[in-house]
Every structure is written in structure tokens, then in C-alpha cells.
């Protein structure tokens, strides 16, 4: 059994704690299980507690932690995830993929996945899909065939990525947003809830609507 902690003790951090508990309940006892030791969080005092564990400290405490430890970064902001990951320098820290036991892989052998990804309940991943590092799939998400998703992307519930889509880095997909087949999502793109991407996007913009258009706030 490996020790694991969650970076961020907020709402999504608590959901990831539930996910880890569910994984432990579902896997065979001969397989690896996790022992959740608590949370790291820079915004909360050491010793504060939620129903799943205590805050052990912030980034400095994690970087001086003396035992081997798995970490799940549970933050719903792409740039925040990237920032935290870049600050973790402890060589004893590892970043496993936290994958819900009810995920559906149409062809698991054809799917590549890096490290530090969190895949919540009821997701479906098709064939020949490439997933990079530190992506968050927040439930009921579909990823179509021949798609690639790079790093630090956050997908809120019920996002639909169609076949042949390429997704770059640090993008945010709102609830129930859709990307049509063979479209490219570059970097630092934000897509509003229920929006439908019908064309390639331009980096650093917010898209909203159906069809989605660049929106200035």
C-alpha cells in the first residue's frame, strides 16, 4: 500500500479523496492500494481538517517530506495545476494517474497516458487516444478516436471531445462544452459551458455560444 496525499483540500480535493476511496474498494486486494494521509494546501493552516483528512502543510512541507509519497493535484485551474506541479521538487514524490474504476476504454491497449492525470466517474475514452500529463477529466467526459490531449487541461463534467481533435496545453472546458471532430484547441483557451467549438481556436481566448465565438469580457 502506497501513501498518497492530495494537493488542495477544497471541494474538488474532497471529490478526489472519494475517488481514491472508491478505487481502494473496487480493486483486487492483490493490486496496489492507496493510504490517504491527508492534504497539502498553501491557503489553509496546518492541522485544519475536512471529513477526509488534515492539512499537512503547503509546498515547503511537501518538498521536505522525508518518505516516498504519491500526490494528486486536485485544482480546477489549468495554470494553477501547472504552477503547483512546477514547484514540487521533492525526488520522493510521484504523480500517479487516478482513474475511476468505471471508466470505459474501447481499446485500452491503444491509449497512451502520461502521469498525474485525474479521471473521474463515467468517462469514456475511445481508441488511439494520447493523453499527456496533469489533465483533469471531471466526470461523464467522452474522448473520441484518434484524439490527443497534451498537458494541464481541465475538463468540467459532460465535456465531449469528438474524434481526431488535438488539444494543446492549459485549456479549460466548461460544463457540457463540445469540440467537433478534427478541430484544434491550442493553448490557454477557455470554453464556456454548453459552448460548441466548430472551428480551430486561437490561443489565449474565451469562446462562448453555439457556434462558439470569441468573447471579450
KOLLODO-61767 format. One record per residue: residue number from 1; residue in one letter; y, z, x of N, C-alpha, C, O in turn. Coordinates in steps of 0.02 Angstrom, whole numbers, plus 50000, padded with zeros to 5 digits. Atoms other than C-alpha are relative to their C-alpha. Example, Ala and Ser with C-alpha at 12.3 -4.5 7.8 and 13.67 -1.06 7.14 Angstrom:
SITE num residuo  n.c2  n.c3  n.c1 ca.c2 ca.c3 ca.c1  c.c2  c.c3  c.c1  o.c2  o.c3  o.c1
SITE   1       A 49941 50000 50045 49775 50390 50615 50060 50000 50045 50059 50033 50097
SITE   2       S 49941 49997 49958 49947 50357 50684 50055 50037 49961 50110 50045 49986
This chain:
SITE num residuo  n.c2  n.c3  n.c1 ca.c2 ca.c3 ca.c1  c.c2  c.c3  c.c1  o.c2  o.c3  o.c1
SITE   1       X 49940 50000 50043 50000 50000 50000 50062 50000 50044 50068 50041 50089
SITE   2       X 49939 50006 49961 50169 49948 50071 50058 50033 49963 50064 50029 49902
SITE   3       X 49939 49973 50028 50332 50041 50044 50049 49944 49985 50055 49897 50024
SITE   4       X 49949 50048 50019 50467 49943 49954 50060 50038 49972 50053 50090 49941
SITE   5       X 49939 49975 50030 50647 49979 49908 50039 49942 49972 50028 49884 49991
SITE   6       X 49960 50051 50033 50771 49885 49801 50072 50009 50021 50099 50064 50019
SITE   7       X 49929 49997 49983 50945 49842 49860 50040 49988 49937 50040 49932 49910
SITE   8       X 49960 49997 50061 51060 49884 49713 49963 50038 49946 49908 50019 49925
SITE   9       X 50030 49956 50050 51024 50020 49586 50027 49987 49930 50018 50029 49886
SITE  10       X 49971 50016 50065 51112 49934 49440 49948 49974 49951 49888 49985 49960
SITE  11       X 50044 50023 50054 51040 49851 49286 49945 49955 50024 49887 49964 50007
SITE  12       X 50051 50045 49977 50951 49710 49374 49953 50034 50050 49893 50019 50052
SITE  13       X 50044 49961 49956 50887 49829 49508 49948 50039 49961 49890 50043 49983
SITE  14       X 50047 49964 50042 50807 49932 49371 49948 49953 49970 49889 49970 49963
SITE  15       X 50047 50049 50025 50729 49775 49298 49949 49981 50054 49889 49972 50039
SITE  16       X 50047 50016 49946 50654 49733 49468 49952 50058 50012 49894 50047 50029
SITE  17       X 50045 49943 49995 50584 49910 49476 49945 49995 49947 49887 50009 49962
SITE  18       X 50050 50010 50053 50498 49875 49310 49951 49944 50019 49891 49949 50006
SITE  19       X 50042 50057 49980 50434 49709 49379 49949 50022 50053 49891 50004 50049
SITE  20       X 50046 49975 49949 50360 49795 49532 49945 50044 49969 49887 50039 49987
SITE  21       X 50049 49958 50034 50276 49923 49420 49948 49958 49963 49889 49973 49963
SITE  22       X 50045 50044 50037 50203 49784 49314 49952 49964 50047 49893 49957 50032
SITE  23       X 50043 50033 49951 50138 49692 49466 49945 50048 50023 49887 50029 50027
SITE  24       X 50049 49951 49978 50053 49851 49526 49946 50013 49947 49888 50024 49964
SITE  25       X 50048 49987 50055 49971 49874 49355 49953 49942 49988 49898 49951 49962
SITE  26       X 50039 50059 50017 49907 49696 49346 49954 49976 50056 49902 49946 50042
SITE  27       X 50040 50029 49947 49839 49656 49518 49937 50040 50011 49932 50099 49993
SITE  28       X 50062 49968 49981 49664 49695 49579 50015 50055 50051 50058 50047 50094
SITE  29       X 49988 49944 49955 49655 49860 49671 49987 49982 50073 50010 50017 50118
SITE  30       X 50013 50021 49932 49591 49767 49825 50058 49961 50029 50061 49950 50090
SITE  31       X 49941 50036 49976 49754 49671 49836 50056 50049 50018 50052 50109 50005
SITE  32       X 49944 49959 49978 49919 49733 49906 50039 50027 49940 50054 49991 49893
SITE  33       X 49956 49970 50049 50018 49854 49800 50061 50029 50036 50060 50039 50096
SITE  34       X 49939 49972 49972 50192 49924 49825 50012 50072 49977 49995 50091 49920
SITE  35       X 49978 49932 50015 50254 50102 49832 50076 49999 50001 50107 49996 50054
SITE  36       X 49927 50002 50005 50434 50103 49769 50028 50066 50022 50017 50118 49990
SITE  37       X 49973 49938 49973 50527 50231 49874 50071 50015 49977 50096 50070 49987
SITE  38       X 49932 49989 50024 50699 50207 49795 50044 49940 50009 50020 49883 50013
SITE  39       X 49950 50053 50000 50859 50107 49808 50047 50009 50060 50058 50065 50083
SITE  40       X 49942 49999 49956 50991 50061 49935 50058 49970 49962 50050 49920 49928
SITE  41       X 49943 50024 50038 51165 50038 49865 50063 50026 50034 50071 50086 50044
SITE  42       X 49938 49980 49966 51335 50038 49950 50052 50031 49953 50100 50061 49976
SITE  43       X 49950 49977 50048 51427 50084 49790 49984 50066 49966 50022 50088 49924
SITE  44       X 50020 49938 50033 51334 50243 49741 49986 50053 50053 49964 50037 50108
SITE  45       X 50012 49947 49952 51321 50413 49826 49926 50011 50013 49885 50001 49969
SITE  46       X 50069 49984 49982 51162 50459 49919 49975 50056 49955 50009 50106 49944
SITE  47       X 50030 49949 50043 51046 50557 49805 50010 49989 49926 49976 50020 49886
SITE  48       X 49994 50016 50071 51110 50485 49642 49937 49965 49977 49901 49935 50017
SITE  49       X 50067 50018 50023 50966 50435 49531 50003 49964 49933 50045 49980 49891
SITE  50       X 50014 50027 50066 50911 50323 49389 49927 50016 49983 49894 50053 50020
SITE  51       X 50067 49981 50022 50746 50331 49296 49945 49974 50045 49886 49992 50036
SITE  52       X 50052 50029 49957 50656 50233 49434 50004 50024 50072 49961 50007 50112
SITE  53       X 49998 49974 49932 50713 50322 49592 50070 50018 50022 50119 50010 49985
SITE  54       X 49937 49977 49972 50851 50389 49704 50031 49949 50046 49997 49905 50073
SITE  55       X 49964 50040 49952 50984 50303 49807 49991 50033 50069 50007 50092 50078
SITE  56       X 50015 49974 49933 50935 50323 49990 50057 49990 50049 50056 50018 50103
SITE  57       X 49943 50015 49956 51098 50259 50064 50022 49928 49990 50002 49895 49943
SITE  58       X 49976 50068 50002 51186 50095 50099 49972 49959 50057 49917 49972 50081
SITE  59       X 50025 50046 49949 51172 49959 50229 49987 50035 50066 49939 50018 50101
SITE  60       X 50011 49964 49936 51190 50078 50376 49934 50039 49999 49898 50040 50048
SITE  61       X 50063 49963 50006 51047 50186 50313 49940 49953 50004 49889 49970 50034
SITE  62       X 50055 50048 49997 50938 50033 50289 49989 49974 50071 49932 49967 50093
SITE  63       X 50007 50028 49932 50974 49965 50462 49975 50051 50051 49954 50032 50106
SITE  64       X 50027 49948 49955 50923 50131 50540 49935 50030 49974 49910 50079 50001
SITE  65       X 50063 49975 50028 50769 50158 50432 49944 49991 50051 49938 49937 50080
SITE  66       X 50045 50000 49943 50627 50200 50551 49930 49975 49985 49890 49966 50031
SITE  67       X 50067 50023 50018 50473 50141 50455 50003 49928 49975 50056 49903 49956
SITE  68       X 50004 50067 50028 50415 49969 50402 50015 50004 49925 49991 50050 49890
SITE  69       X 49977 49996 50070 50492 49929 50233 50012 49930 49973 50043 49888 50006
SITE  70       X 49984 50061 50037 50495 49786 50109 50063 50012 49959 50074 50067 49933
SITE  71       X 49938 49995 50038 50662 49752 50024 50005 49942 49951 49991 49885 49967
SITE  72       X 49982 50050 50051 50705 49660 49862 50074 50007 49986 50097 50060 49966
SITE  73       X 49928 49999 50012 50889 49614 49846 50012 49979 49927 50004 49920 49910
SITE  74       X 49996 50011 50072 50924 49630 49659 50073 50000 49978 50096 50047 49946
SITE  75       X 49930 50007 50017 51102 49569 49636 50010 49932 49968 49984 49882 49992
SITE  76       X 49992 50062 50037 51158 49436 49512 50058 49956 50023 50084 49918 49983
SITE  77       X 49946 50041 49973 51289 49357 49625 49974 49964 50062 49952 49997 50109
SITE  78       X 50027 50036 49942 51237 49218 49746 50032 50020 50066 49997 50031 50115
SITE  79       X 49967 49983 49937 51368 49259 49877 49988 50071 50021 49986 50086 50080
SITE  80       X 50016 49931 49983 51333 49445 49866 49930 50005 50030 49920 50042 50078
SITE  81       X 50067 50000 49972 51148 49413 49896 50001 49974 50072 49969 50004 50116
SITE  82       X 49995 50028 49933 51189 49305 50046 50033 50050 50048 50010 50057 50105
SITE  83       X 49964 49952 49958 51310 49436 50114 49955 50058 50020 49953 50078 50078
SITE  84       X 50044 49943 49986 51185 49579 50099 49944 49978 50047 49928 50013 50095
SITE  85       X 50055 50023 49957 51043 49477 50175 50023 49991 50072 49985 50005 50119
SITE  86       X 49975 50012 49932 51152 49431 50324 50016 50064 50037 50018 50064 50099
SITE  87       X 49983 49936 49969 51195 49614 50356 49939 50042 50018 49945 50091 50054
SITE  88       X 50060 49962 49986 51016 49676 50362 49972 49978 50067 49948 49921 50075
SITE  89       X 50020 50018 49932 50971 49681 50546 49940 50040 50025 49917 50031 50081
SITE  90       X 50057 49958 49980 50828 49807 50549 49937 49957 50007 49915 49927 49958
SITE  91       X 50059 50042 49991 50675 49719 50625 49939 50025 49963 49889 49989 49958
SITE  92       X 50057 49973 50038 50560 49832 50524 50003 49982 49926 49957 49999 49888
SITE  93       X 49992 50019 50070 50624 49761 50360 49972 49930 49988 49985 49884 50027
SITE  94       X 50027 50064 50021 50531 49619 50274 50023 49984 49929 50043 50029 49892
SITE  95       X 49975 50023 50066 50577 49517 50120 49944 49962 49963 49939 49901 49969
SITE  96       X 50054 50034 50037 50426 49481 50009 50027 49963 49940 50082 49976 49917
SITE  97       X 49986 50031 50064 50427 49368 49859 49973 50046 49945 49914 50065 49947
SITE  98       X 50020 49958 50056 50422 49474 49700 49990 49953 49940 50039 49929 49911
SITE  99       X 50017 50052 50049 50333 49363 49573 49963 50032 49942 49911 50064 49951
SITE 100       X 50031 49972 50060 50291 49414 49395 49928 49973 49992 49916 49914 50005
SITE 101       X 50070 50023 50008 50103 49406 49359 49990 49950 49945 49938 49917 49942
SITE 102       X 50009 50049 50054 50133 49298 49205 50033 49933 50014 50038 49892 49969
SITE 103       X 49972 50065 49984 50218 49154 49297 49946 49947 49994 49887 49960 50008
SITE 104       X 50046 50056 50005 50137 48985 49265 50017 49949 50054 50072 49921 50054
SITE 105       X 49995 50055 49952 50112 48868 49413 49954 49944 49976 49894 49956 49968
SITE 106       X 50043 50055 50021 50050 48698 49357 49954 49978 50057 49898 49956 50045
SITE 107       X 50042 50014 49941 49986 48669 49534 50025 50044 50056 50068 50023 50095
SITE 108       X 49975 49952 49951 50009 48822 49644 49996 49973 50071 50040 49989 50112
SITE 109       X 50008 50026 49933 49946 48730 49797 50054 49952 50023 50063 49942 50083
SITE 110       X 49947 50048 49982 50089 48605 49790 50069 50031 50000 50118 49996 50012
SITE 111       X 49936 49965 50003 50227 48736 49776 50012 50037 50065 49969 50075 50088
SITE 112       X 49981 49964 49940 50316 48798 49932 50054 50051 49982 50100 50036 49944
SITE 113       X 49952 49947 50014 50411 48962 49927 50014 50039 50064 49968 50059 50099
SITE 114       X 49981 49964 49940 50509 49048 50064 49992 50075 49993 49938 50098 49975
SITE 115       X 50005 49928 50002 50549 49233 50068 50057 50029 49957 50108 49997 49946
SITE 116       X 49948 49963 50035 50648 49360 49967 50017 49975 49930 50068 49994 49903
SITE 117       X 49988 50024 50068 50634 49269 49800 49976 50051 49948 49927 50086 49960
SITE 118       X 50020 49957 50056 50625 49366 49636 49990 49955 49940 50036 49922 49917
SITE 119       X 50018 50043 50057 50536 49278 49493 49978 50046 49943 49925 50076 49947
SITE 120       X 50013 49955 50056 50542 49373 49328 49954 49968 49949 49928 49913 49959
SITE 121       X 50051 50018 50048 50434 49357 49173 50011 49932 49967 50067 49909 49957
SITE 122       X 50004 50059 50042 50384 49198 49081 50032 49938 50032 50058 49896 49996
SITE 123       X 49975 50060 49967 50438 49070 49211 49943 49949 50007 49884 49967 50009
SITE 124       X 50048 50054 49990 50352 48901 49232 50025 49956 50056 50082 49932 50055
SITE 125       X 49984 50043 49943 50350 48802 49395 49950 49944 50001 49890 49956 50002
SITE 126       X 50043 50058 50002 50282 48626 49393 49971 49984 50068 49962 50030 50109
SITE 127       X 50033 50020 49938 50205 48527 49537 50050 49973 50051 50103 49947 50033
SITE 128       X 49960 50026 49944 50276 48480 49708 50071 50027 49997 50120 49989 49999
SITE 129       X 49936 49966 50003 50417 48607 49698 50010 50038 50065 49964 50071 50090
SITE 130       X 49983 49964 49939 50504 48677 49851 50055 50052 49984 50108 50034 49957
SITE 131       X 49953 49945 50012 50593 48846 49840 50014 50035 50066 49968 50052 50103
SITE 132       X 49980 49971 49936 50691 48919 49986 49997 50076 49999 49947 50106 49981
SITE 133       X 49998 49928 49990 50746 49099 50015 50051 50034 49954 50103 50005 49939
SITE 134       X 49954 49955 50035 50827 49238 49913 50029 49968 49936 50089 49974 49923
SITE 135       X 49980 50025 50066 50832 49149 49745 49978 50049 49946 49928 50083 49954
SITE 136       X 50016 49956 50056 50831 49244 49581 49988 49957 49938 50032 49919 49916
SITE 137       X 50019 50035 50062 50740 49174 49428 49992 50054 49947 49941 50089 49944
SITE 138       X 49995 49941 50042 50788 49294 49290 49967 49990 49931 49997 50006 49880
SITE 139       X 50039 50001 50060 50654 49257 49160 50005 49937 49958 50060 49911 49947
SITE 140       X 50005 50057 50046 50597 49112 49047 50032 49936 50030 50063 49897 49994
SITE 141       X 49970 50057 49965 50651 48982 49176 49947 49948 50013 49891 49964 50032
SITE 142       X 50044 50056 49986 50572 48810 49194 50027 49959 50057 50086 49941 50058
SITE 143       X 49982 50043 49943 50574 48711 49356 49953 49941 49999 49892 49948 50005
SITE 144       X 50039 50061 50008 50516 48531 49339 49971 49973 50065 49986 49997 50119
SITE 145       X 50035 50031 49943 50411 48423 49453 50048 49972 50052 50103 49949 50036
SITE 146       X 49964 50031 49945 50474 48366 49623 50071 50027 50010 50114 49992 50037
SITE 147       X 49934 49970 49991 50624 48483 49619 50001 50042 50064 49949 50066 50087
SITE 148       X 49991 49956 49942 50694 48577 49768 50059 50046 49988 50111 50024 49964
SITE 149       X 49950 49949 50010 50794 48737 49763 50009 50035 50068 49961 50063 50094
SITE 150       X 49990 49975 49932 50872 48795 49926 50005 50076 50002 49956 50110 49988
SITE 151       X 49995 49928 49987 50940 48972 49956 50056 50033 49960 50106 50002 49944
SITE 152       X 49949 49956 50031 51036 49112 49869 50025 49974 49933 50084 49981 49917
SITE 153       X 49982 50022 50067 51036 49035 49695 49980 50053 49949 49928 50085 49956
SITE 154       X 50014 49952 50053 51044 49145 49540 49996 49962 49934 50043 49928 49914
SITE 155       X 50011 50032 50065 50971 49081 49376 49990 50053 49947 49943 50092 49951
SITE 156       X 50006 49952 50054 51000 49183 49220 49947 49977 49951 49921 49922 49957
SITE 157       X 50057 50016 50043 50872 49186 49078 50005 49932 49965 50058 49910 49944
SITE 158       X 50010 50061 50038 50807 49024 49000 50034 49938 50029 50048 49891 49992
SITE 159       X 49974 50060 49967 50880 48902 49127 49944 49948 50004 49886 49964 50014
SITE 160       X 50048 50055 49996 50795 48731 49126 50021 49952 50055 50072 49918 50048
SITE 161       X 49989 50048 49946 50788 48633 49288 49950 49943 49991 49890 49954 49997
SITE 162       X 50045 50056 50015 50717 48461 49249 49970 49972 50065 49986 49994 50120
SITE 163       X 50034 50029 49943 50609 48355 49363 50046 49964 50049 50095 49934 50028
SITE 164       X 49964 50038 49950 50675 48284 49526 50069 50026 50016 50109 49990 50046
SITE 165       X 49933 49972 49988 50827 48400 49534 50002 50031 50070 49954 50062 50093
SITE 166       X 49989 49966 49936 50896 48455 49702 50057 50050 49991 50111 50033 49967
SITE 167       X 49951 49945 50004 50988 48622 49709 50014 50025 50071 49967 50040 50108
SITE 168       X 49980 49977 49934 51085 48674 49864 50002 50075 50005 49955 50109 49983
SITE 169       X 49994 49929 49986 51146 48849 49911 50054 50033 49957 50104 50003 49940
SITE 170       X 49949 49955 50030 51238 48990 49821 50027 49974 49934 50087 49976 49922
SITE 171       X 49979 50023 50066 51242 48917 49645 49980 50051 49947 49930 50086 49954
SITE 172       X 50012 49955 50055 51250 49016 49483 49989 49960 49937 50030 49918 49919
SITE 173       X 50018 50036 50061 51165 48953 49324 50002 50049 49942 49963 50097 49940
SITE 174       X 49994 49955 50058 51218 49036 49160 49942 49995 49953 49900 49950 49958
SITE 175       X 50055 49995 50048 51101 49083 49019 49993 49934 49961 50041 49907 49935
SITE 176       X 50019 50061 50038 51013 48931 48941 50035 49937 50025 50039 49888 49988
SITE 177       X 49972 50063 49974 51100 48805 49052 49943 49953 50019 49887 49974 50032
SITE 178       X 50050 50053 49990 51010 48640 49082 50026 49951 50052 50084 49932 50051
SITE 179       X 49984 50054 49953 51008 48518 49227 49951 49943 49986 49891 49951 49991
SITE 180       X 50043 50057 50017 50943 48346 49178 49968 49970 50063 49989 49985 50119
SITE 181       X 50043 50024 49946 50818 48252 49284 50039 49960 50053 50084 49921 50038
SITE 182       X 49975 50037 49941 50861 48188 49459 50074 50009 50013 50106 49966 50042
SITE 183       X 49930 49985 49985 51033 48267 49465 50002 50048 50061 49955 50085 50074
SITE 184       X 49990 49957 49941 51101 48355 49620 50052 50054 49985 50107 50039 49962
SITE 185       X 49953 49943 50002 51181 48527 49616 50013 50020 50073 49966 50039 50108
SITE 186       X 49986 49990 49929 51269 48552 49782 50002 50073 50020 49951 50108 50018
SITE 187       X 49992 49931 49976 51338 48718 49845 50058 50034 49964 50109 50003 49949
SITE 188       X 49947 49960 50030 51440 48858 49766 50024 49972 49933 50084 49973 49918
SITE 189       X 49985 50025 50067 51432 48781 49592 49983 50054 49950 49932 50088 49956
SITE 190       X 50013 49954 50055 51444 48889 49436 49992 49959 49936 50033 49915 49921
SITE 191       X 50015 50037 50062 51369 48826 49273 50000 50050 49943 49962 50099 49944
SITE 192       X 49993 49954 50055 51418 48910 49111 49939 50002 49954 49898 49957 49955
SITE 193       X 50055 49992 50047 51298 48973 48978 49998 49941 49951 50050 49918 49928
SITE 194       X 50014 50055 50048 51222 48836 48867 50030 49933 50022 50034 49886 49982
SITE 195       X 49972 50063 49976 51300 48700 48976 49945 49953 50023 49892 49975 50044
SITE 196       X 50050 50052 49982 51209 48536 49012 50029 49956 50054 50079 49921 50043
SITE 197       X 49978 50042 49945 51230 48450 49180 49968 49932 49994 49907 49925 49998
SITE 198       X 50024 50069 50008 51215 48262 49157 50017 49956 50059 49994 49899 50063
SITE 199       X 49981 50038 49941 51293 48205 49322 49995 50045 50061 49990 50106 50054
SITE 200       X 49998 49960 49939 51290 48260 49503 50063 50042 50001 50116 50020 49976
SITE 201       X 49942 49955 50000 51406 48407 49531 50038 49995 50066 50013 49969 50116
SITE 202       X 49958 49995 49940 51547 48432 49656 50004 50073 50021 50011 50117 49979
SITE 203       X 50005 49932 49973 51541 48584 49768 50060 50043 49980 50117 50019 49976
SITE 204       X 49947 49951 50010 51640 48740 49725 50033 49999 49933 50087 50028 49925
SITE 205       X 49969 50005 50066 51674 48702 49542 49961 50036 49947 49901 50050 49955
SITE 206       X 50030 49971 50060 51640 48783 49374 49991 49945 49949 50037 49907 49934
SITE 207       X 50016 50050 50051 51554 48673 49245 49982 50034 49935 49944 50083 49934
SITE 208       X 50014 49971 50065 51551 48711 49060 49997 49944 49947 50031 49894 49953
SITE 209       X 50003 50045 50056 51503 48621 48899 49939 49955 49999 49897 49957 50044
SITE 210       X 50054 50047 50010 51384 48489 48835 50028 49933 49975 50044 49926 49915
SITE 211       X 50018 49999 49929 51401 48374 48927 50048 50044 50041 50106 50052 50023
SITE 212       X 49960 49954 49961 51464 48493 49061 50054 49963 50040 50041 49910 50068
SITE 213       X 49944 50028 49963 51633 48456 49139 50032 50054 50043 50023 50114 50030
SITE 214       X 49966 49952 49958 51735 48538 49275 50053 50037 49959 50093 50007 49923
SITE 215       X 49955 49958 50039 51832 48684 49201 50043 50040 50047 50017 50070 50095
SITE 216       X 49953 49960 49960 51986 48766 49276 50017 50063 49960 50039 50058 49903
SITE 217       X 49983 49937 50034 52010 48949 49233 50067 50026 50024 50090 50079 50001
